[in-house]
């Protein structure tokens, strides 16, 4: 691989990380400023803003951003809501380890014992 191609790859990786951190910062600003004023409105656990932050951290700005947009689009007054963790994220692992959450979410397959993965 040429030196130029390696440099371009590094630049793209850096830009992706920077974009991800900017998006996470925007979510944190929302959580610290607007969210307390609006009160709890999300019908899911984790909340949409927490889901977005986790999705961005686990899956990066592109895939995590798309996952967050889909989640936010599903969260509206007519939806039932419920438990909807980020795939492969800490919230999903928590569901797998907590039998009560698992019962509602069905995190593990029937062959797996409670608390196992």
PyMOL commands that place a pseudoatom at each C-alpha (Angstrom):
pseudoatom trace, name=CA, resn=UNK, resi=1, chain=A, elem=C, hetatm=0, pos=[0.000, 0.000, 0.000]
pseudoatom trace, name=CA, resn=UNK, resi=2, chain=A, elem=C, hetatm=0, pos=[1.384, 3.386, -0.937]
pseudoatom trace, name=CA, resn=UNK, resi=3, chain=A, elem=C, hetatm=0, pos=[2.219, 6.106, 1.550]
pseudoatom trace, name=CA, resn=UNK, resi=4, chain=A, elem=C, hetatm=0, pos=[-0.518, 8.311, 0.043]
pseudoatom trace, name=CA, resn=UNK, resi=5, chain=A, elem=C, hetatm=0, pos=[-3.187, 5.617, 0.458]
pseudoatom trace, name=CA, resn=UNK, resi=6, chain=A, elem=C, hetatm=0, pos=[-2.141, 5.059, 4.074]
pseudoatom trace, name=CA, resn=UNK, resi=7, chain=A, elem=C, hetatm=0, pos=[-2.308, 8.798, 4.725]
pseudoatom trace, name=CA, resn=UNK, resi=8, chain=A, elem=C, hetatm=0, pos=[-5.779, 9.028, 3.175]
pseudoatom trace, name=CA, resn=UNK, resi=9, chain=A, elem=C, hetatm=0, pos=[-6.996, 6.095, 5.301]
pseudoatom trace, name=CA, resn=UNK, resi=10, chain=A, elem=C, hetatm=0, pos=[-5.670, 7.728, 8.459]
pseudoatom trace, name=CA, resn=UNK, resi=11, chain=A, elem=C, hetatm=0, pos=[-7.323, 11.018, 7.545]
pseudoatom trace, name=CA, resn=UNK, resi=12, chain=A, elem=C, hetatm=0, pos=[-10.679, 9.329, 6.902]
pseudoatom trace, name=CA, resn=UNK, resi=13, chain=A, elem=C, hetatm=0, pos=[-10.451, 7.423, 10.202]
pseudoatom trace, name=CA, resn=UNK, resi=14, chain=A, elem=C, hetatm=0, pos=[-9.644, 10.655, 12.037]
pseudoatom trace, name=CA, resn=UNK, resi=15, chain=A, elem=C, hetatm=0, pos=[-12.541, 12.481, 10.341]
pseudoatom trace, name=CA, resn=UNK, resi=16, chain=A, elem=C, hetatm=0, pos=[-14.927, 9.644, 11.240]
pseudoatom trace, name=CA, resn=UNK, resi=17, chain=A, elem=C, hetatm=0, pos=[-13.843, 9.752, 14.883]
pseudoatom trace, name=CA, resn=UNK, resi=18, chain=A, elem=C, hetatm=0, pos=[-14.118, 13.545, 14.972]
pseudoatom trace, name=CA, resn=UNK, resi=19, chain=A, elem=C, hetatm=0, pos=[-17.623, 13.393, 13.462]
pseudoatom trace, name=CA, resn=UNK, resi=20, chain=A, elem=C, hetatm=0, pos=[-18.627, 10.757, 16.005]
pseudoatom trace, name=CA, resn=UNK, resi=21, chain=A, elem=C, hetatm=0, pos=[-17.380, 12.856, 18.918]
pseudoatom trace, name=CA, resn=UNK, resi=22, chain=A, elem=C, hetatm=0, pos=[-19.191, 15.937, 17.580]
pseudoatom trace, name=CA, resn=UNK, resi=23, chain=A, elem=C, hetatm=0, pos=[-22.422, 13.957, 17.309]
pseudoatom trace, name=CA, resn=UNK, resi=24, chain=A, elem=C, hetatm=0, pos=[-22.002, 12.595, 20.848]
pseudoatom trace, name=CA, resn=UNK, resi=25, chain=A, elem=C, hetatm=0, pos=[-21.297, 16.117, 22.100]
pseudoatom trace, name=CA, resn=UNK, resi=26, chain=A, elem=C, hetatm=0, pos=[-24.531, 17.323, 20.469]
pseudoatom trace, name=CA, resn=UNK, resi=27, chain=A, elem=C, hetatm=0, pos=[-26.476, 14.556, 22.254]
pseudoatom trace, name=CA, resn=UNK, resi=28, chain=A, elem=C, hetatm=0, pos=[-24.854, 15.489, 25.588]
pseudoatom trace, name=CA, resn=UNK, resi=29, chain=A, elem=C, hetatm=0, pos=[-25.768, 19.155, 25.086]
pseudoatom trace, name=CA, resn=UNK, resi=30, chain=A, elem=C, hetatm=0, pos=[-29.368, 18.061, 24.458]
pseudoatom trace, name=CA, resn=UNK, resi=31, chain=A, elem=C, hetatm=0, pos=[-29.341, 15.815, 27.546]
pseudoatom trace, name=CA, resn=UNK, resi=32, chain=A, elem=C, hetatm=0, pos=[-27.990, 18.586, 29.789]
pseudoatom trace, name=CA, resn=UNK, resi=33, chain=A, elem=C, hetatm=0, pos=[-30.063, 21.492, 28.463]
pseudoatom trace, name=CA, resn=UNK, resi=34, chain=A, elem=C, hetatm=0, pos=[-33.294, 20.644, 26.621]
pseudoatom trace, name=CA, resn=UNK, resi=35, chain=A, elem=C, hetatm=0, pos=[-34.113, 17.252, 28.071]
pseudoatom trace, name=CA, resn=UNK, resi=36, chain=A, elem=C, hetatm=0, pos=[-34.517, 18.505, 31.672]
pseudoatom trace, name=CA, resn=UNK, resi=37, chain=A, elem=C, hetatm=0, pos=[-36.841, 21.250, 30.428]
pseudoatom trace, name=CA, resn=UNK, resi=38, chain=A, elem=C, hetatm=0, pos=[-38.987, 18.889, 28.345]
pseudoatom trace, name=CA, resn=UNK, resi=39, chain=A, elem=C, hetatm=0, pos=[-39.154, 16.106, 30.906]
pseudoatom trace, name=CA, resn=UNK, resi=40, chain=A, elem=C, hetatm=0, pos=[-39.152, 12.354, 30.186]
pseudoatom trace, name=CA, resn=UNK, resi=41, chain=A, elem=C, hetatm=0, pos=[-40.939, 11.683, 26.912]
pseudoatom trace, name=CA, resn=UNK, resi=42, chain=A, elem=C, hetatm=0, pos=[-39.215, 8.625, 25.502]
pseudoatom trace, name=CA, resn=UNK, resi=43, chain=A, elem=C, hetatm=0, pos=[-41.253, 5.430, 25.411]
pseudoatom trace, name=CA, resn=UNK, resi=44, chain=A, elem=C, hetatm=0, pos=[-38.209, 3.169, 25.245]
pseudoatom trace, name=CA, resn=UNK, resi=45, chain=A, elem=C, hetatm=0, pos=[-35.397, 2.003, 27.486]
pseudoatom trace, name=CA, resn=UNK, resi=46, chain=A, elem=C, hetatm=0, pos=[-32.716, 3.190, 27.085]
pseudoatom trace, name=CA, resn=UNK, resi=47, chain=A, elem=C, hetatm=0, pos=[-34.029, 6.652, 26.228]
pseudoatom trace, name=CA, resn=UNK, resi=48, chain=A, elem=C, hetatm=0, pos=[-33.573, 7.785, 22.632]
pseudoatom trace, name=CA, resn=UNK, resi=49, chain=A, elem=C, hetatm=0, pos=[-30.746, 10.150, 23.560]
pseudoatom trace, name=CA, resn=UNK, resi=50, chain=A, elem=C, hetatm=0, pos=[-28.937, 7.435, 25.538]
pseudoatom trace, name=CA, resn=UNK, resi=51, chain=A, elem=C, hetatm=0, pos=[-29.536, 4.978, 22.683]
pseudoatom trace, name=CA, resn=UNK, resi=52, chain=A, elem=C, hetatm=0, pos=[-28.092, 7.494, 20.209]
pseudoatom trace, name=CA, resn=UNK, resi=53, chain=A, elem=C, hetatm=0, pos=[-25.014, 8.106, 22.335]
pseudoatom trace, name=CA, resn=UNK, resi=54, chain=A, elem=C, hetatm=0, pos=[-24.412, 4.373, 22.796]
pseudoatom trace, name=CA, resn=UNK, resi=55, chain=A, elem=C, hetatm=0, pos=[-25.029, 3.569, 19.106]
pseudoatom trace, name=CA, resn=UNK, resi=56, chain=A, elem=C, hetatm=0, pos=[-22.525, 6.241, 18.070]
pseudoatom trace, name=CA, resn=UNK, resi=57, chain=A, elem=C, hetatm=0, pos=[-19.917, 4.925, 20.508]
pseudoatom trace, name=CA, resn=UNK, resi=58, chain=A, elem=C, hetatm=0, pos=[-20.390, 1.267, 19.573]
pseudoatom trace, name=CA, resn=UNK, resi=59, chain=A, elem=C, hetatm=0, pos=[-21.069, 1.478, 15.826]
pseudoatom trace, name=CA, resn=UNK, resi=60, chain=A, elem=C, hetatm=0, pos=[-19.539, 4.806, 14.741]
pseudoatom trace, name=CA, resn=UNK, resi=61, chain=A, elem=C, hetatm=0, pos=[-21.097, 7.894, 13.191]
pseudoatom trace, name=CA, resn=UNK, resi=62, chain=A, elem=C, hetatm=0, pos=[-22.505, 6.353, 10.003]
pseudoatom trace, name=CA, resn=UNK, resi=63, chain=A, elem=C, hetatm=0, pos=[-24.085, 3.095, 11.181]
pseudoatom trace, name=CA, resn=UNK, resi=64, chain=A, elem=C, hetatm=0, pos=[-24.755, 4.411, 14.700]
pseudoatom trace, name=CA, resn=UNK, resi=65, chain=A, elem=C, hetatm=0, pos=[-26.313, 7.574, 13.288]
pseudoatom trace, name=CA, resn=UNK, resi=66, chain=A, elem=C, hetatm=0, pos=[-28.636, 5.559, 11.042]
pseudoatom trace, name=CA, resn=UNK, resi=67, chain=A, elem=C, hetatm=0, pos=[-29.612, 3.310, 13.950]
pseudoatom trace, name=CA, resn=UNK, resi=68, chain=A, elem=C, hetatm=0, pos=[-30.385, 6.406, 16.031]
pseudoatom trace, name=CA, resn=UNK, resi=69, chain=A, elem=C, hetatm=0, pos=[-32.518, 7.961, 13.283]
pseudoatom trace, name=CA, resn=UNK, resi=70, chain=A, elem=C, hetatm=0, pos=[-34.549, 4.751, 12.943]
pseudoatom trace, name=CA, resn=UNK, resi=71, chain=A, elem=C, hetatm=0, pos=[-35.034, 4.596, 16.708]
pseudoatom trace, name=CA, resn=UNK, resi=72, chain=A, elem=C, hetatm=0, pos=[-36.101, 8.252, 16.963]
pseudoatom trace, name=CA, resn=UNK, resi=73, chain=A, elem=C, hetatm=0, pos=[-38.566, 7.734, 14.082]
pseudoatom trace, name=CA, resn=UNK, resi=74, chain=A, elem=C, hetatm=0, pos=[-40.158, 4.807, 15.983]
pseudoatom trace, name=CA, resn=UNK, resi=75, chain=A, elem=C, hetatm=0, pos=[-40.569, 6.794, 19.207]
pseudoatom trace, name=CA, resn=UNK, resi=76, chain=A, elem=C, hetatm=0, pos=[-43.820, 8.742, 19.003]
pseudoatom trace, name=CA, resn=UNK, resi=77, chain=A, elem=C, hetatm=0, pos=[-47.031, 9.062, 21.052]
pseudoatom trace, name=CA, resn=UNK, resi=78, chain=A, elem=C, hetatm=0, pos=[-48.701, 6.198, 19.173]
pseudoatom trace, name=CA, resn=UNK, resi=79, chain=A, elem=C, hetatm=0, pos=[-45.947, 3.632, 19.743]
pseudoatom trace, name=CA, resn=UNK, resi=80, chain=A, elem=C, hetatm=0, pos=[-46.014, 1.058, 22.513]
pseudoatom trace, name=CA, resn=UNK, resi=81, chain=A, elem=C, hetatm=0, pos=[-42.328, 1.511, 23.389]
pseudoatom trace, name=CA, resn=UNK, resi=82, chain=A, elem=C, hetatm=0, pos=[-40.515, -0.971, 25.583]
pseudoatom trace, name=CA, resn=UNK, resi=83, chain=A, elem=C, hetatm=0, pos=[-36.991, -2.258, 25.904]
pseudoatom trace, name=CA, resn=UNK, resi=84, chain=A, elem=C, hetatm=0, pos=[-34.854, -1.682, 22.815]
pseudoatom trace, name=CA, resn=UNK, resi=85, chain=A, elem=C, hetatm=0, pos=[-31.103, -1.915, 23.511]
pseudoatom trace, name=CA, resn=UNK, resi=86, chain=A, elem=C, hetatm=0, pos=[-28.334, -1.071, 21.070]
pseudoatom trace, name=CA, resn=UNK, resi=87, chain=A, elem=C, hetatm=0, pos=[-27.248, -4.294, 19.319]
pseudoatom trace, name=CA, resn=UNK, resi=88, chain=A, elem=C, hetatm=0, pos=[-23.847, -5.442, 20.640]
pseudoatom trace, name=CA, resn=UNK, resi=89, chain=A, elem=C, hetatm=0, pos=[-23.789, -2.554, 23.114]
pseudoatom trace, name=CA, resn=UNK, resi=90, chain=A, elem=C, hetatm=0, pos=[-23.688, -2.339, 26.908]
pseudoatom trace, name=CA, resn=UNK, resi=91, chain=A, elem=C, hetatm=0, pos=[-27.475, -2.002, 27.138]
pseudoatom trace, name=CA, resn=UNK, resi=92, chain=A, elem=C, hetatm=0, pos=[-27.937, -5.316, 25.305]
pseudoatom trace, name=CA, resn=UNK, resi=93, chain=A, elem=C, hetatm=0, pos=[-25.395, -7.004, 27.581]
pseudoatom trace, name=CA, resn=UNK, resi=94, chain=A, elem=C, hetatm=0, pos=[-27.297, -5.635, 30.591]
pseudoatom trace, name=CA, resn=UNK, resi=95, chain=A, elem=C, hetatm=0, pos=[-30.510, -7.156, 29.209]
pseudoatom trace, name=CA, resn=UNK, resi=96, chain=A, elem=C, hetatm=0, pos=[-28.804, -10.505, 28.795]
pseudoatom trace, name=CA, resn=UNK, resi=97, chain=A, elem=C, hetatm=0, pos=[-27.543, -10.438, 32.394]
pseudoatom trace, name=CA, resn=UNK, resi=98, chain=A, elem=C, hetatm=0, pos=[-30.804, -9.283, 34.020]
pseudoatom trace, name=CA, resn=UNK, resi=99, chain=A, elem=C, hetatm=0, pos=[-33.484, -12.027, 33.991]
pseudoatom trace, name=CA, resn=UNK, resi=100, chain=A, elem=C, hetatm=0, pos=[-36.310, -9.502, 34.456]
pseudoatom trace, name=CA, resn=UNK, resi=101, chain=A, elem=C, hetatm=0, pos=[-35.186, -7.383, 31.502]
pseudoatom trace, name=CA, resn=UNK, resi=102, chain=A, elem=C, hetatm=0, pos=[-34.520, -10.519, 29.481]
pseudoatom trace, name=CA, resn=UNK, resi=103, chain=A, elem=C, hetatm=0, pos=[-38.045, -11.759, 30.087]
pseudoatom trace, name=CA, resn=UNK, resi=104, chain=A, elem=C, hetatm=0, pos=[-39.421, -8.555, 28.555]
pseudoatom trace, name=CA, resn=UNK, resi=105, chain=A, elem=C, hetatm=0, pos=[-36.855, -8.308, 25.757]
pseudoatom trace, name=CA, resn=UNK, resi=106, chain=A, elem=C, hetatm=0, pos=[-36.025, -11.981, 25.103]
pseudoatom trace, name=CA, resn=UNK, resi=107, chain=A, elem=C, hetatm=0, pos=[-32.297, -11.164, 24.847]
pseudoatom trace, name=CA, resn=UNK, resi=108, chain=A, elem=C, hetatm=0, pos=[-31.068, -14.716, 24.772]
pseudoatom trace, name=CA, resn=UNK, resi=109, chain=A, elem=C, hetatm=0, pos=[-32.183, -17.834, 23.004]
pseudoatom trace, name=CA, resn=UNK, resi=110, chain=A, elem=C, hetatm=0, pos=[-34.145, -20.510, 24.841]
pseudoatom trace, name=CA, resn=UNK, resi=111, chain=A, elem=C, hetatm=0, pos=[-31.077, -22.774, 25.091]
pseudoatom trace, name=CA, resn=UNK, resi=112, chain=A, elem=C, hetatm=0, pos=[-29.075, -20.218, 27.076]
pseudoatom trace, name=CA, resn=UNK, resi=113, chain=A, elem=C, hetatm=0, pos=[-29.221, -20.059, 30.846]
pseudoatom trace, name=CA, resn=UNK, resi=114, chain=A, elem=C, hetatm=0, pos=[-30.122, -16.770, 32.555]
pseudoatom trace, name=CA, resn=UNK, resi=115, chain=A, elem=C, hetatm=0, pos=[-27.068, -14.540, 32.875]
pseudoatom trace, name=CA, resn=UNK, resi=116, chain=A, elem=C, hetatm=0, pos=[-25.109, -16.374, 30.154]
pseudoatom trace, name=CA, resn=UNK, resi=117, chain=A, elem=C, hetatm=0, pos=[-24.378, -15.243, 26.658]
for i in range(1, 117): cmd.bond("trace and resi %d" % i, "trace and resi %d" % (i + 1))
show_as sticks, trace
zoom trace
